Amino acid sequence: MFPDGFLKPIPPAPDFDWEAIPAPVECGEPLVDPTRLSSRITYGAAYLRQGLPGEEICLVRQGVALRLCQAADKLPQGYGIYIFDSLRSLKVQKALYDQFYAVARKERPQASPAELEKIIDEFVAVPVKRLDRPSPHATGGAVDLTLSRDGQLLDMGVDFDDFTDLAHTDALEIACPPGLEEARDNRRLLYHLMESVGLVNYSSEWWHYAYGERQWAAREGCAPIYGFCPECDFEAL
């Protein structure tokens, strides 16, 4: 059984003053592969499976990896953590941005380039190298993940990288369509499990959790401790 409280409703997302977050103060933590630390953590290399230039190895900062292991240890027998994506190079970021831009332009043919960029920014960061404001996945502090049971991914209502409002973490709390009650509860389990080990959720994506980067820093009231990883500069723009 999960610990008490893991089926509580997901609270509304807090408001942050993103412009007030200071530049990172890099702590120097190394990158590690969490799948080597726990047999209950697996990596799916989601973007490689889609034919995009994704990462073959799952890498996150050591602090993130240790927290993922703590979360895995809290899971009941048969459950595991499945990682879609972790550290992301600028090359991969550009491929994702271009893919989402094409989808948005097709779905909203009347939208201006500025309007499309605003829509896309909710889901995919602009693929630029900014040392003062690195994108979460370029720091090694962000990870896209879900839960599995007996090798099968739990139903979360919509898939990873869904491009609709139903992807918002609390979307099924606000209005749960008939038949998605189990998905709502699965989101609650994932949310409270990750929160219990110090990982924070990005409210537009039920799958995105992070530590040490800008959103974590905003909630903690401090500077980010993870800056831009040099490893992300491979074939940079």
N, C-alpha and C positions, 0 to 999 in steps of 0.2 A: 504494500500500500504506500501511496505517497504521504508525505508529512501533512499534518493538519494545516488547513488554510490554503492548500495549493489549488483548490477549486473556487476560491473567492473570485468575484468579478474583477476584471482588469480595470484599474482606475483610469480616469481621463489623463491624457498626456499633459505634463506640465508645460508651461510657457517659458521659453528661454530668450534671453537677449543675446543672440548669436554674435552681434557685433562687439559685445563687451568681453567676449572670451579672449584672454591673452594668447600670445604666441606660445607654442610648446616649449617646455623646458625639458629637453631630452634627458632621460634617465639612463640610457645605455643598455637597457635590457636586450638580451639576445633573442633571435627568432628560434623557435623550436617547433617540432612536429608533434601535436598533441596525440596523434594516433599511436605514437611510439610510447606514450606514457600510460595509456589506458586501452585495454582491449574492448572497452565499451564505447569507444569513440571511433567512428569510421569517416572516411572522406570520399565523396562522390565525384569530385572534379567536374562539377556541373557544366562549366563552359566548354571544357574539352569534349564532353559528350555531345554538345550542341554543334561542334565543329568550329568553335571560336578558339582563339589562341589563349586558352585558359592555363592555369598552373597545374603541373603534374603532382606537385607535393604540397601538402597542407602545411602552411607556416603561419604562426601567430607569435606575438610576444610571449615571453616566459610567464608573465603574470596572467595573461589570458589563458594560456595552456593549463596552468595549475588550477585556475578557477573552473575550467571545463572538466578537469579530472574530479574536482570536488563535487560538481554537479552530477557527473556520471556515477559517483559513489552513492549518491542519494537516491538513485533510481531503483525501483523494485526489480526483482529478478525478471529477466527477459527484455527489459527496456534498454535502449541505448541512445546515444547522440549521433546524429548523422549531419555532417558538415557539407554544405553545398559549395562554399567559397570562403576564402580567407584572405591572405595577403594577395594584393592585386597590382600587377605592374601597370604602368601608363599605357602600354600597348593593349592590354586586355581592357582597361578602362575605356580607351578610345573605341575599341570594337563594340563594347556594350552600349556606349553612348550613341554610336552611329546606328546600331540596331534599333534602339528605342526611339531615336529620332525618326527613322523611317516608318516605324509603326505609328507614332503620333501624327506624322504628316499624312499618312494614309487615312487615319481615323478622323482627322480634323483638317480637311483640305483647305478650309477658309482661314485657318489660323495663320498669323504672321510668324516670322522666324523668332521674334522676341517672345510671343505667346507660347510657341512650341518649347523654347528653351526653359521657360518658367514651369511648364507642365513636366518636362523631363527631369528638371532639377529635383523634384520631389522624390524621384526613384534612383537616378543615376547622376553622380557628381560629374561636373565638367572635367574632361581629362587634361588637366593642366598641373604643372608642378608648382605648388605654392608652399614655401617653407613656413610661412606664418599661419597658413590655414590648410594644411594637407587634408585630402579626402580621407575618411575613416579607414578604408581598406588599404590605403597607401602607408598607414602607420604601423600595421601589424596588430592594431588594437581592435579591429572589427572582424566579426565572423557571421556568416549566414548559415543558419542551421535549423534543424527540426528534431523531433523525437521519433524513435522507431520502437516497434515491439515485435519480437520474434522475427526480426529482419525486414519487417514491412513498415514503411513510413506511415505515421499517424495522419489521419485526415485533418487538415487545417482549413477546410472550406474552399480555398483557392490555392493554386500551386505557387511554388517559389517563383519569384520575379513576375507575378501577376501584375498587370498594368491598370488596375481598377481600384476604386475606393474600398472594395471588399478586402483588399490586401492590408488595409490599416489594422493595426493590432487589435483595437477595440471595436472594430466594425460590427462584430457579432454580438457585442454587448449593447450597442446602440439599437440595432435591429437584427434579430436572428431569424432568417427565413426558416420555415418549417423544414425539418430534416437536417438542419445544420447544428443541432444542439450538441452533438458529440464533438463536432469540429470546434465549437465555442469552448467546450470544456478542455479540449486538447490544447487550445491556445492558452487557456488559463494555466494549465500544468506547465507548459513551456515557459510562460512569462514568470510565474512565481518561482520556478526552479532556478532560472537564470538570475533573477533578482536576489535570490537567497545566497548566491555566491558573489554578488557584487557586479554583475554584468547588467548594463542598462539597455533598454530597448529603444529603437528608432520607431516612432509611433506610426509611420506610414508603411512599415514593412514588418509583418508578424515574425519574420525569420531573422531579422537583423539585431544582433546584440554586440555590445562593445564595452571596453574598459580602457582607461588611460588616454582616450582621445578627446575631441572637443566636446561632444555631448556629455560624456562622463564628467569632464571638467566643469561644465556649466552646472550640473546638478550638485557637484561637490563644492563648488565655489572656489576653485583653484585653477592653476594653469594645467594644460594637458602635459602628461609626462612622456608621451610618445610623439615624436616628430616624424617627418617623412623618412621612410626607409630607403637607403641607397639601392637596395635590391630592386626597388620598384622603378628605377631609372633605366632598366634594360630596354634598349630600343625606344627610348623616350621620345616624345614629340619634339 
